[in-house]
Amino acid sequence: MTEHIKQTCANCNEHAPQAARVSILGFRSRHPEWKIVEEHGARKLRKEFRFGVFDGAITFAEQLLYMARTEGHHPVIRMERNTKTVFVTWWTKEINDIHNRDLLLARQTDRLFDNRTVRVLLDA
């Protein structure tokens, strides 16, 4: 876990600030595949990850769950077998919105996907 995320996570509670609009816009300009969605009055970050085989999706979800447990912050992960897709949604439940750590963890999710060691074997 990076020091920056440790500091951000330590400060997160119901009084923590939402991510600044400029931070979210900057993140979206560099990561346009992450969508901002609103559900039940909360802004959330969502992205879909597609795989060649469903086993690749399962492995990715397991690795993401391990990362989330290590970080102490958990996304919603939804899997669709027929499309071999994993949908990942990050937001901070305590503030019912996007926090800076959600932006950081979304970037870590992308790195996890990009650096999968089983990519060649499972997505061939």
Backbone as a chain_set.jsonl record, in Angstrom:
{"seq": "MTEHIKQTCANCNEHAPQAARVSILGFRSRHPEWKIVEEHGARKLRKEFRFGVFDGAITFAEQLLYMARTEGHHPVIRMERNTKTVFVTWWTKEINDIHNRDLLLARQTDRLFDNRTVRVLLDA", "coords": {"N": [[0.852, -1.162, 0.0], [0.594, 2.179, -0.82], [2.147, 5.068, 0.675], [0.694, 7.438, 0.359], [-1.942, 6.543, -0.05], [-2.344, 5.3, 2.409], [-2.378, 7.532, 4.143], [-4.609, 8.897, 3.139], [-6.68, 7.023, 3.53], [-6.698, 6.832, 6.298], [-7.898, 9.167, 7.033], [-10.541, 8.98, 6.285], [-13.903, 9.252, 6.893], [-17.303, 9.866, 7.915], [-17.15, 12.591, 7.809], [-15.255, 13.225, 6.015], [-13.858, 14.916, 3.17], [-15.409, 15.191, -0.069], [-14.026, 14.12, -3.199], [-12.405, 16.685, -4.955], [-13.936, 18.612, -7.534], [-12.199, 19.341, -9.64], [-10.227, 17.392, -9.338], [-11.634, 15.062, -9.98], [-12.372, 15.641, -12.627], [-9.829, 15.835, -13.782], [-8.919, 13.206, -13.375], [-10.809, 11.821, -14.974], [-10.149, 12.827, -17.491], [-7.723, 11.62, -17.965], [-8.402, 8.982, -17.688], [-10.692, 8.014, -19.364], [-12.328, 5.801, -19.671], [-13.372, 5.119, -17.256], [-16.425, 5.639, -15.819], [-18.599, 8.13, -14.487], [-21.189, 7.491, -12.41], [-24.499, 7.829, -11.108], [-26.158, 6.606, -8.39], [-28.769, 5.92, -6.253], [-28.53, 8.439, -5.085], [-25.791, 8.776, -4.827], [-22.596, 9.592, -6.117], [-20.505, 7.628, -8.171], [-17.626, 5.755, -9.276], [-17.273, 3.818, -12.159], [-16.303, 0.992, -14.045], [-15.95, -1.302, -16.765], [-14.425, -4.431, -17.272], [-13.242, -6.539, -19.693], [-12.85, -9.973, -20.627], [-11.164, -12.733, -22.233], [-11.78, -15.311, -21.53], [-13.876, -16.766, -19.017], [-12.577, -17.645, -16.711], [-10.401, -15.929, -16.543], [-11.671, -13.574, -15.78], [-12.578, -14.313, -13.253], [-10.152, -14.734, -11.883], [-9.062, -12.136, -11.969], [-11.009, -10.747, -10.447], [-10.638, -11.995, -7.967], [-8.001, -11.181, -7.39], [-8.421, -8.434, -7.247], [-10.137, -8.302, -5.047], [-8.349, -9.133, -3.055], [-6.506, -6.99, -3.132], [-8.258, -4.921, -2.353], [-8.929, -5.717, 0.251], [-6.443, -5.481, 1.453], [-6.113, -2.725, 1.253], [-8.208, -1.866, 2.797], [-10.62, -0.94, 1.848], [-13.441, -1.387, -0.084], [-14.635, -2.247, -3.298], [-17.673, -2.484, -5.244], [-18.154, -5.431, -6.917], [-19.166, -6.875, -9.824], [-19.966, -9.659, -11.774], [-20.343, -10.973, -15.063], [-21.1, -13.876, -16.555], [-21.787, -14.673, -19.205], [-20.833, -12.596, -20.855], [-18.26, -12.452, -20.076], [-17.303, -10.438, -18.36], [-16.201, -8.093, -15.921], [-17.513, -5.843, -13.707], [-16.57, -2.983, -12.028], [-17.041, -0.945, -9.25], [-16.267, 1.954, -7.572], [-16.623, 3.881, -4.658], [-17.027, 5.945, -1.766], [-18.599, 4.846, 0.949], [-19.082, 6.047, 3.428], [-19.252, 8.78, 2.956], [-20.962, 8.808, 0.905], [-20.209, 9.31, -1.743], [-17.632, 10.153, -4.146], [-14.345, 9.819, -3.097], [-10.954, 10.986, -2.699], [-9.342, 8.718, -2.39], [-10.786, 6.795, -3.765], [-10.326, 7.495, -6.398], [-7.582, 6.978, -6.517], [-7.587, 4.203, -6.004], [-9.037, 3.284, -8.176], [-7.196, 3.786, -10.2], [-5.238, 1.983, -9.353], [-6.665, -0.351, -9.769], [-6.802, -0.395, -12.558], [-4.051, -0.743, -13.078], [-3.681, -3.257, -11.958], [-5.244, -4.792, -13.698], [-3.864, -4.299, -16.121], [-1.394, -5.439, -15.581], [-1.678, -8.157, -15.291], [-0.475, -11.302, -14.577], [-1.346, -13.657, -15.578], [-2.486, -13.115, -17.956], [-1.828, -13.781, -20.667], [-2.153, -16.558, -20.656], [-4.854, -16.958, -19.823], [-6.476, -15.319, -21.393], [-6.085, -15.969, -23.984]], "CA": [[0.0, 0.0, 0.0], [1.428, 3.369, -0.875], [2.002, 5.973, 1.812], [-0.372, 8.395, 0.055], [-3.227, 5.908, 0.206], [-2.453, 5.111, 3.853], [-2.781, 8.794, 4.737], [-5.97, 9.202, 2.718], [-7.607, 6.096, 4.174], [-6.77, 7.129, 7.718], [-8.732, 10.348, 7.231], [-11.862, 8.806, 5.704], [-15.05, 8.99, 7.755], [-18.477, 10.567, 7.392], [-16.828, 14.013, 7.693], [-14.19, 13.38, 5.018], [-14.318, 15.687, 2.007], [-15.545, 14.542, -1.37], [-12.958, 14.489, -4.128], [-12.68, 17.969, -5.599], [-14.387, 18.529, -8.937], [-11.029, 19.399, -10.518], [-9.564, 16.086, -9.25], [-12.435, 14.1, -10.739], [-12.244, 15.98, -14.053], [-8.476, 15.437, -14.185], [-8.908, 11.744, -13.448], [-11.607, 11.402, -16.141], [-9.442, 13.165, -18.737], [-6.654, 10.629, -18.128], [-8.999, 7.637, -17.631], [-12.074, 8.22, -19.833], [-13.117, 4.571, -19.619], [-14.075, 5.12, -15.967], [-17.629, 6.466, -15.922], [-19.222, 8.622, -13.262], [-22.598, 7.114, -12.392], [-25.197, 8.206, -9.882], [-27.104, 5.589, -7.93], [-29.283, 6.138, -4.898], [-28.028, 9.713, -4.596], [-24.338, 8.762, -4.647], [-21.735, 9.526, -7.304], [-19.614, 6.481, -8.098], [-16.779, 5.458, -10.433], [-17.556, 2.46, -12.635], [-15.628, 0.565, -15.279], [-16.083, -2.722, -17.081], [-13.209, -5.1, -17.733], [-13.633, -7.71, -20.486], [-11.864, -11.045, -20.658], [-11.348, -13.722, -23.285], [-12.406, -16.484, -20.909], [-14.438, -16.411, -17.719], [-11.572, -17.892, -15.675], [-9.626, -14.696, -16.423], [-12.495, -12.647, -15.003], [-12.572, -14.794, -11.861], [-8.825, -14.463, -11.329], [-8.974, -10.69, -11.779], [-11.869, -10.387, -9.309], [-9.973, -12.464, -6.75], [-6.861, -10.294, -7.144], [-8.978, -7.151, -6.85], [-10.605, -8.46, -3.664], [-7.169, -9.148, -2.194], [-6.029, -5.616, -3.073], [-9.223, -4.145, -1.575], [-8.777, -6.103, 1.655], [-5.188, -4.884, 1.891], [-6.324, -1.277, 1.357], [-9.271, -1.574, 3.745], [-11.689, -0.218, 1.135], [-13.933, -2.425, -0.982], [-15.547, -1.851, -4.365], [-18.689, -3.454, -5.643], [-17.667, -6.193, -8.066], [-20.234, -7.676, -10.428], [-19.432, -10.444, -12.89], [-21.305, -11.567, -15.995], [-20.473, -15.035, -17.178], [-22.001, -14.762, -20.655], [-20.005, -11.619, -21.565], [-16.907, -12.533, -19.496], [-17.048, -9.06, -17.963], [-16.214, -7.713, -14.51], [-17.861, -4.438, -13.491], [-16.005, -2.534, -10.76], [-17.576, 0.35, -8.836], [-15.625, 2.521, -6.392], [-17.086, 5.103, -3.999], [-16.86, 5.846, -0.325], [-19.939, 4.749, 1.528], [-19.206, 6.952, 4.574], [-19.644, 10.115, 2.478], [-21.916, 8.579, -0.181], [-19.679, 10.04, -2.888], [-16.267, 9.794, -4.544], [-13.27, 10.365, -2.266], [-9.678, 10.894, -3.425], [-8.811, 7.352, -2.398], [-11.471, 6.049, -4.827], [-9.582, 7.791, -7.63], [-6.326, 6.229, -6.432], [-7.847, 2.771, -6.111], [-9.425, 3.028, -9.567], [-5.924, 3.685, -10.947], [-4.625, 0.701, -8.979], [-7.446, -1.402, -10.442], [-6.301, -0.423, -13.934], [-2.709, -1.355, -13.076], [-3.875, -4.682, -11.707], [-5.722, -5.37, -14.958], [-2.801, -4.205, -17.13], [-0.219, -6.224, -15.186], [-2.045, -9.539, -14.943], [0.563, -12.265, -14.98], [-1.995, -14.792, -16.25], [-3.208, -12.582, -19.106], [-1.575, -14.548, -21.897], [-2.713, -17.907, -20.518], [-6.292, -17.0, -19.638], [-7.206, -14.548, -22.383], [-5.664, -16.381, -25.332]], "C": [[0.901, 1.229, 0.0], [1.161, 4.259, 0.328], [0.85, 6.954, 1.589], [-1.737, 7.793, 0.345], [-3.404, 5.671, 1.701], [-2.96, 6.39, 4.509], [-4.231, 9.116, 4.385], [-6.963, 8.306, 3.427], [-7.765, 6.421, 5.653], [-7.716, 8.291, 7.998], [-10.174, 10.155, 6.775], [-12.896, 8.422, 6.766], [-16.205, 9.814, 7.212], [-18.245, 12.066, 7.242], [-15.725, 14.271, 6.664], [-14.717, 14.152, 3.813], [-14.475, 14.798, 0.774], [-14.326, 14.923, -2.204], [-13.363, 15.794, -4.808], [-13.071, 17.755, -7.063], [-13.203, 18.508, -9.901], [-10.264, 18.068, -10.493], [-10.308, 15.041, -10.072], [-12.321, 14.373, -12.232], [-10.861, 15.594, -14.583], [-8.359, 13.923, -14.328], [-9.627, 11.272, -14.709], [-10.895, 11.742, -17.452], [-8.319, 12.167, -19.014], [-7.186, 9.195, -18.188], [-10.461, 7.702, -18.091], [-12.945, 6.968, -19.783], [-13.811, 4.381, -18.272], [-15.227, 6.103, -16.07], [-18.046, 6.939, -14.531], [-20.704, 8.264, -13.363], [-23.206, 7.621, -11.089], [-26.248, 7.159, -9.587], [-27.498, 5.9, -6.501], [-28.683, 7.392, -4.273], [-26.527, 9.787, -4.392], [-23.635, 8.754, -5.997], [-20.736, 8.397, -7.092], [-18.79, 6.396, -9.374], [-17.045, 4.028, -10.867], [-16.807, 2.213, -13.952], [-15.888, -0.914, -15.493], [-14.781, -3.228, -17.67], [-13.635, -6.377, -18.432], [-12.477, -8.699, -20.59], [-12.182, -12.016, -21.784], [-12.024, -14.993, -22.79], [-12.856, -16.098, -19.503], [-13.45, -16.651, -16.579], [-10.676, -16.672, -15.475], [-10.364, -13.663, -15.597], [-12.484, -13.03, -13.528], [-11.233, -14.471, -11.19], [-8.649, -12.978, -11.044], [-9.794, -10.255, -10.562], [-11.228, -10.816, -7.993], [-8.8, -11.564, -6.391], [-7.337, -8.92, -6.678], [-9.492, -7.209, -5.407], [-9.442, -8.477, -2.677], [-6.62, -7.736, -2.026], [-6.946, -4.771, -2.18], [-9.101, -4.455, -0.087], [-7.514, -5.479, 2.233], [-5.352, -3.39, 2.124], [-7.393, -0.906, 2.381], [-10.424, -0.789, 3.142], [-12.153, -1.127, 0.007], [-14.878, -1.884, -2.038], [-16.707, -2.84, -4.453], [-18.148, -4.113, -6.905], [-18.817, -7.058, -8.562], [-19.651, -8.379, -11.642], [-20.575, -10.969, -13.74], [-20.606, -12.679, -16.753], [-20.602, -15.013, -18.696], [-21.153, -13.758, -21.436], [-18.554, -11.622, -21.084], [-16.43, -11.145, -19.072], [-17.117, -8.915, -16.45], [-16.495, -6.219, -14.45], [-17.364, -4.052, -12.102], [-16.542, -1.134, -10.462], [-16.917, 0.777, -7.532], [-16.38, 3.766, -5.945], [-16.926, 4.883, -2.515], [-18.22, 5.932, 0.336], [-20.146, 5.741, 2.671], [-19.656, 8.351, 4.151], [-20.638, 10.031, 1.327], [-21.518, 9.331, -1.449], [-18.274, 9.513, -3.198], [-15.279, 10.555, -3.661], [-11.98, 10.233, -3.075], [-9.132, 9.474, -3.453], [-9.526, 6.485, -3.43], [-10.775, 6.27, -6.163], [-8.269, 7.008, -7.654], [-6.548, 4.732, -6.621], [-8.356, 2.39, -7.499], [-8.174, 2.907, -10.436], [-5.218, 2.378, -10.617], [-5.362, -0.466, -9.629], [-7.002, -1.529, -11.884], [-4.934, -1.085, -14.013], [-2.797, -2.852, -12.844], [-4.313, -5.388, -12.982], [-4.603, -5.395, -16.001], [-1.619, -5.125, -16.844], [-0.54, -7.662, -14.826], [-0.992, -10.503, -15.456], [-0.051, -13.442, -15.733], [-2.698, -14.357, -17.54], [-3.039, -13.441, -20.356], [-2.227, -15.927, -21.813], [-4.232, -17.908, -20.512], [-7.081, -16.268, -20.713], [-6.843, -14.924, -23.82], [-6.845, -16.917, -26.128]], "O": [[1.87, 1.289, 0.756], [0.085, 4.211, 0.924], [0.112, 7.266, 2.524], [-2.598, 8.457, 0.921], [-4.512, 5.827, 2.215], [-3.869, 6.343, 5.338], [-4.994, 9.56, 5.243], [-7.999, 8.787, 3.886], [-8.861, 6.295, 6.2], [-8.275, 8.383, 9.091], [-10.967, 11.092, 6.872], [-12.768, 7.4, 7.441], [-16.085, 10.405, 6.139], [-19.053, 12.751, 6.615], [-15.312, 15.414, 6.47], [-15.896, 14.047, 3.475], [-13.774, 13.801, 0.604], [-13.674, 15.933, -1.938], [-14.519, 15.978, -5.187], [-12.592, 16.835, -7.726], [-13.202, 17.746, -10.868], [-9.712, 17.657, -11.514], [-9.694, 14.236, -10.772], [-12.187, 13.439, -13.023], [-10.737, 15.089, -15.699], [-7.771, 13.424, -15.287], [-9.114, 10.419, -15.434], [-11.032, 11.007, -18.43], [-8.001, 11.899, -20.173], [-6.502, 8.298, -18.68], [-11.37, 7.471, -17.293], [-14.17, 7.064, -19.848], [-14.734, 3.575, -18.157], [-15.019, 7.277, -16.377], [-17.867, 6.235, -13.537], [-21.388, 8.688, -14.294], [-22.505, 7.814, -10.095], [-27.11, 6.862, -10.415], [-26.642, 6.118, -5.643], [-28.365, 7.412, -3.084], [-26.033, 10.767, -3.835], [-24.016, 8.016, -6.906], [-20.191, 8.221, -6.002], [-19.196, 6.897, -10.422], [-17.045, 3.118, -10.038], [-16.699, 3.079, -14.82], [-16.028, -1.681, -14.54], [-14.124, -2.546, -18.457], [-14.317, -7.212, -17.837], [-11.306, -8.323, -20.633], [-13.324, -12.112, -22.234], [-12.743, -15.663, -23.532], [-12.278, -15.208, -18.88], [-13.48, -15.932, -15.58], [-10.237, -16.407, -14.355], [-9.753, -12.951, -14.8], [-12.391, -12.165, -12.657], [-11.2, -13.991, -10.058], [-8.141, -12.605, -9.986], [-9.314, -9.476, -9.739], [-11.274, -10.075, -7.011], [-8.618, -11.218, -5.224], [-6.716, -8.312, -5.806], [-9.301, -6.266, -4.639], [-9.535, -7.905, -1.591], [-6.304, -7.322, -0.91], [-6.467, -3.999, -1.35], [-9.165, -3.548, 0.744], [-7.514, -5.003, 3.369], [-4.798, -2.843, 3.078], [-7.475, 0.252, 2.792], [-11.122, -0.059, 3.845], [-11.331, -1.592, -0.783], [-15.814, -1.149, -1.723], [-16.703, -3.89, -3.812], [-17.736, -3.433, -7.845], [-19.369, -7.868, -7.817], [-18.933, -7.775, -12.439], [-21.627, -11.355, -13.231], [-19.65, -12.449, -17.493], [-19.637, -15.302, -19.403], [-20.782, -14.039, -22.576], [-17.717, -10.889, -21.612], [-15.312, -10.732, -19.38], [-17.959, -9.518, -15.785], [-15.792, -5.423, -15.074], [-17.693, -4.709, -11.115], [-16.501, -0.249, -11.317], [-16.988, 0.075, -6.523], [-16.736, 4.609, -6.768], [-16.712, 3.758, -2.063], [-18.896, 6.959, 0.285], [-21.259, 6.229, 2.87], [-20.36, 9.03, 4.898], [-21.105, 11.055, 0.828], [-22.359, 9.91, -2.137], [-17.803, 8.555, -2.587], [-15.371, 11.772, -3.503], [-11.921, 9.456, -4.028], [-8.52, 9.069, -4.441], [-8.937, 5.526, -3.93], [-10.647, 5.344, -6.964], [-7.891, 6.446, -8.682], [-5.78, 4.071, -7.32], [-8.121, 1.268, -7.948], [-8.096, 2.036, -11.303], [-4.66, 1.734, -11.505], [-4.741, -1.462, -9.999], [-6.839, -2.64, -12.389], [-4.681, -1.894, -14.906], [-2.068, -3.627, -13.464], [-3.807, -6.462, -13.307], [-4.416, -6.4, -16.687], [-0.921, -5.543, -17.767], [0.237, -8.318, -14.133], [-0.666, -10.507, -16.643], [0.655, -14.15, -16.451], [-3.423, -15.145, -18.147], [-4.02, -13.781, -21.018], [-2.791, -16.407, -22.796], [-4.845, -18.774, -21.135], [-8.255, -16.575, -20.922], [-7.262, -14.252, -24.763], [-6.683, -17.311, -27.283]]}, "num_chains": 1, "name": "protein.A"}
